[in-house]
């Protein structure tokens, strides 16, 4: 193994290891500081997944696109549009829960197809394309309805609120009853999606092609890869995951309104970068993105348990971590160039 290959492996693994260690350290600090208030309970850990199931799926899709060297800042608006579509179809349009879900997933794929075509075949910058997509999706959300629509569809709410209990990790409340930790189907869907995309990226030709394109597009062309087609497929996949993430987000809120999920795209980008995905493409891991989301959730838990801090401290802390990981990525890239 030459130095170049060795550093590449060490560098990628190092970024992922830093993210995982950071999460573990933060969570242990939380247990030490707020253990007497229930931070150490299994339910609190599961709440990180319950409240961020949609973001996990969105961050996974963002990671796929960022590995190709692209970006998608439209996902927050797509989530809002998906929630509003679901709410309107089930509450105003008389459409059942299952057809409504299928429609929004297809809409996500179409959204990804259009953006992917503009990026891959017309060579328009991903930032500009997805900026237009962000405005379009948010505008369509307000056209569907400018008022909040609460979802009362029985099938949808049953799926969204169905609790799956763990047979361990319970605690006795003040009334003497044992409360066992639970999670919702959204968590299972998010984690299954994560595993599937991890396998696709690591063990399939499509996944390896995405890394090759992000690493060096010209080299990928010389290897005979159809760069435009693969980029298009990556954006279609990301569009589908945006639709799915919007569905999971909607299951948490059971409503649709215009201002929903504002800044969601930045949370997804931050989670991916903190998870070790390079902004320049070619490097990334959905497992790291998962831990990036968990770090954000842990910071929010800190603020909730502390009780007096503003929720804006989440943004401030994420900004500091983002700067740290960008600098770390720059240092690794500099060493990588030196070893060439």
C-alpha positions in Angstrom: 0.0 0.0 0.0 1.5 3.3 -1.1 1.4 6.5 1.0 -1.3 8.0 -1.1 -3.7 5.1 -0.6 -2.8 4.8 3.0 -3.6 8.5 3.7 -6.8 8.3 1.8 -8.0 5.5 4.0 -6.7 7.1 7.2 -8.1 10.5 6.3 -11.6 9.3 5.5 -11.7 7.1 8.6 -10.3 9.9 10.7 -13.2 12.3 9.8 -15.7 9.6 10.7 -14.0 8.7 13.9 -13.8 12.4 15.0 -17.6 12.7 14.5 -18.4 9.5 16.4 -16.1 10.4 19.3 -17.5 13.9 19.4 -21.1 12.5 19.7 -20.1 10.0 22.4 -18.2 12.7 24.5 -21.2 15.1 24.2 -23.7 12.4 25.2 -21.6 11.4 28.2 -21.3 15.0 29.3 -25.1 15.2 29.0 -25.5 12.2 31.3 -23.1 13.6 33.8 -24.7 17.0 33.8 -28.4 16.1 33.5 -28.5 12.4 34.6 -30.7 13.2 37.5 -33.3 14.8 35.2 -33.6 11.8 32.9 -30.9 12.4 30.3 -29.5 8.9 30.8 -32.8 7.2 30.1 -33.1 5.0 27.0 -36.2 7.1 26.0 -34.1 10.2 25.8 -31.7 8.5 23.4 -34.6 7.2 21.3 -36.0 10.7 21.2 -32.9 11.8 19.1 -34.1 9.5 16.4 -37.8 10.2 16.8 -37.5 13.9 16.5 -34.9 13.7 13.7 -36.1 10.8 11.5 -36.9 13.1 8.6 -33.6 14.9 8.9 -31.7 11.6 8.9 -33.2 10.7 5.5 -32.7 14.2 4.1 -29.1 14.2 5.3 -28.5 10.8 3.6 -29.8 12.2 0.3 -27.7 15.3 0.7 -24.6 13.1 1.3 -25.2 11.3 -2.0 -25.4 14.5 -3.9 -22.4 16.1 -2.1 -20.3 13.1 -2.9 -20.8 13.8 -6.6 -19.5 17.4 -6.0 -23.0 18.9 -6.0 -25.4 20.3 -3.4 -29.2 20.7 -3.0 -30.5 23.7 -1.0 -34.1 23.0 -2.1 -34.8 20.1 0.3 -36.3 22.3 3.1 -38.8 23.7 0.8 -39.5 20.3 -0.7 -40.2 19.0 2.8 -42.7 21.9 3.3 -44.3 21.2 0.0 -44.6 17.5 0.7 -46.2 18.2 4.1 -48.7 20.6 2.6 -49.5 18.3 -0.3 -50.2 15.4 2.2 -52.3 17.7 4.4 -54.4 19.1 1.5 -54.9 15.8 -0.3 -56.1 14.0 2.8 -58.1 16.8 4.4 -59.4 18.8 1.5 -59.0 16.6 -1.6 -60.6 13.5 -0.2 -57.6 11.3 -1.2 -56.6 8.4 1.0 -53.4 8.2 3.0 -51.7 5.5 0.8 -52.4 7.2 -2.6 -51.3 10.6 -1.1 -48.0 9.1 0.1 -47.3 7.5 -3.3 -48.1 10.9 -5.0 -45.6 12.8 -2.8 -42.9 10.2 -3.3 -43.4 10.4 -7.1 -43.3 14.2 -6.9 -40.0 14.0 -5.1 -38.6 11.9 -7.9 -39.9 14.3 -10.5 -38.4 17.2 -8.6 -35.0 15.4 -8.5 -35.3 14.5 -12.2 -35.8 18.1 -13.3 -33.0 19.4 -11.1 -30.7 16.6 -12.1 -31.3 17.2 -15.8 -30.4 20.9 -15.4 -27.2 20.0 -13.5 -26.0 17.0 -15.4 -27.1 17.7 -19.0 -27.3 21.5 -19.2 -24.2 22.0 -17.0 -25.9 24.6 -14.8 -24.3 25.1 -11.3 -26.1 22.9 -8.7 -26.4 25.9 -6.3 -28.3 28.0 -8.9 -30.5 25.1 -9.9 -31.5 24.1 -6.4 -31.9 27.8 -5.3 -34.5 28.0 -8.0 -36.0 24.8 -6.8 -36.1 26.1 -3.3 -38.1 29.2 -4.3 -40.4 27.1 -6.6 -41.2 24.5 -3.9 -41.8 27.1 -1.2 -44.0 29.1 -3.6 -46.0 26.0 -4.5 -46.5 25.3 -0.8 -48.2 28.7 -0.4 -50.3 28.2 -3.6 -51.7 25.0 -2.2 -52.7 26.7 1.0 -51.6 29.8 2.9 -53.2 28.5 6.1 -52.0 25.6 8.3 -53.8 22.3 7.6 -53.9 19.8 10.4 -54.0 16.1 9.4 -56.8 14.1 11.0 -56.9 11.2 8.5 -57.3 8.1 10.6 -55.0 5.8 8.6 -52.2 8.4 8.5 -52.4 9.3 12.2 -52.5 5.7 13.2 -49.3 5.0 11.4 -47.7 8.2 12.6 -48.6 7.6 16.3 -48.2 3.8 16.5 -45.7 3.1 19.3 -43.3 0.3 19.3 -42.1 -0.5 22.8 -38.7 -1.9 23.9 -38.9 -4.7 26.5 -36.0 -3.2 28.5 -34.8 0.2 29.6 -37.9 1.1 31.5 -38.2 3.2 34.6 -40.8 3.5 37.4 -42.7 6.8 37.4 -44.1 8.7 40.5 -47.3 6.6 40.4 -45.3 3.3 40.6 -46.0 2.3 37.0 -43.1 1.0 34.8 -42.7 3.1 31.7 -40.9 1.3 28.8 -39.1 3.3 26.1 -40.8 3.5 22.7 -40.2 4.7 19.2 -42.4 5.3 16.1 -42.4 3.6 12.6 -40.6 6.7 11.3 -37.4 5.7 13.1 -37.5 2.2 11.4 -38.0 3.8 8.0 -35.2 6.2 8.5 -32.7 3.6 9.7 -33.7 1.1 7.0 -33.2 3.9 4.4 -29.8 4.7 5.9 -28.7 1.0 5.7 -29.9 0.6 2.1 -28.1 3.7 0.9 -24.9 2.7 2.8 -25.0 -0.7 1.0 -25.7 1.0 -2.4 -22.8 3.5 -2.0 -20.3 0.9 -0.7 -21.1 -2.3 -2.6 -22.7 -1.3 -6.0 -21.3 -0.1 -9.2 -23.6 3.0 -9.0 -22.2 3.8 -5.6 -18.6 3.5 -6.6 -19.3 5.6 -9.7 -20.7 8.4 -7.5 -17.4 8.5 -5.6 -15.4 8.3 -8.8 -17.2 11.3 -10.3 -16.9 13.4 -7.1 -13.2 12.5 -6.8 -12.3 13.5 -10.3 -14.9 13.9 -13.0 -12.3 13.9 -15.9 -10.8 10.6 -14.6 -14.3 9.1 -14.4 -14.9 10.0 -18.0 -11.6 8.4 -19.0 -12.7 5.3 -17.1 -15.8 5.1 -19.4 -18.4 6.2 -16.8 -21.5 8.0 -18.1 -21.0 11.0 -15.8 -24.2 12.8 -16.9 -26.4 9.8 -16.4 -25.0 8.9 -13.0 -25.4 12.5 -11.8 -29.0 12.5 -13.0 -29.6 9.3 -11.1 -28.0 10.7 -8.0 -30.4 13.7 -8.1 -33.4 11.5 -8.7 -32.4 9.4 -5.7 -32.0 12.6 -3.7 -35.4 13.8 -4.8 -37.0 10.6 -3.7 -35.2 10.8 -0.3 -36.4 14.4 0.0 -39.9 13.2 -0.6 -39.5 10.4 1.9 -37.9 12.7 4.5 -40.8 15.1 4.0 -43.2 12.3 4.7 -41.4 11.3 7.9 -41.3 15.0 9.0 -45.0 15.2 8.3 -45.7 12.1 10.4 -44.0 14.0 13.3 -46.0 17.2 12.9 -49.2 15.8 11.3 -49.7 19.2 9.6 -48.7 21.4 6.7 -48.0 25.1 6.6 -45.9 27.5 4.5 -43.1 28.2 7.0 -42.5 24.6 7.8 -39.0 23.2 7.7 -37.3 26.5 7.1 -33.5 26.1 7.3 -33.9 22.3 7.0 -31.5 22.2 4.1 -28.8 23.9 6.1 -29.3 21.3 8.9 -28.8 18.5 6.3 -25.7 20.1 4.8 -24.2 20.7 8.3 -25.0 17.2 9.4 -23.3 15.8 6.3 -20.2 18.0 6.6 -19.9 17.3 10.4 -20.2 13.6 9.4 -17.1 13.8 7.2 -18.5 14.6 3.7 -16.2 16.9 1.8 -17.7 19.9 0.1 -15.5 19.3 -2.9 -16.9 15.8 -3.4 -15.5 12.3 -3.6 -15.6 11.7 0.2 -18.5 11.0 2.4 -20.3 8.4 4.5 -24.0 8.2 5.4 -23.0 6.7 8.8 -21.1 9.9 9.5 -24.1 11.9 8.4 -26.3 10.0 10.9 -23.9 11.0 13.7 -24.0 14.5 12.5 -27.7 14.5 12.9 -27.4 12.9 16.4 -24.9 15.6 17.4 -27.5 18.3 16.5 -30.1 16.4 18.4 -27.9 16.1 21.4 -27.2 19.9 21.4 -31.0 20.5 21.3 -31.4 18.1 24.3 -28.7 20.0 26.2 -30.7 23.2 25.7 -34.0 21.6 26.7 -32.6 20.0 29.9 -30.8 23.2 30.8 -34.0 25.1 30.6 -32.8 28.7 30.4 -30.8 28.9 27.2 -32.3 30.2 23.9 -32.9 27.6 21.2 -30.7 29.8 19.0 -27.7 28.3 20.8 -28.2 25.2 18.7 -27.5 27.2 15.6 -24.5 28.9 17.2 -23.0 25.6 18.3 -23.6 23.9 15.0 -21.9 26.9 13.3 -18.9 26.5 15.5 -18.7 22.7 14.8 -19.2 23.3 11.1 -16.3 25.7 11.0 -14.2 23.2 12.9 -14.9 20.4 10.5 -14.3 22.6 7.4 -10.9 23.6 8.8 -10.2 19.9 9.6 -11.2 18.9 6.0 -8.9 21.6 4.6 -6.0 20.4 6.6 -6.5 16.8 5.5 -6.8 18.0 1.9 -3.6 19.9 2.2 -1.8 16.9 3.6 -3.3 14.8 0.8 -1.9 17.2 -1.8 1.5 17.1 -0.2 1.6 13.3 -0.3 0.9 13.2 -4.0 
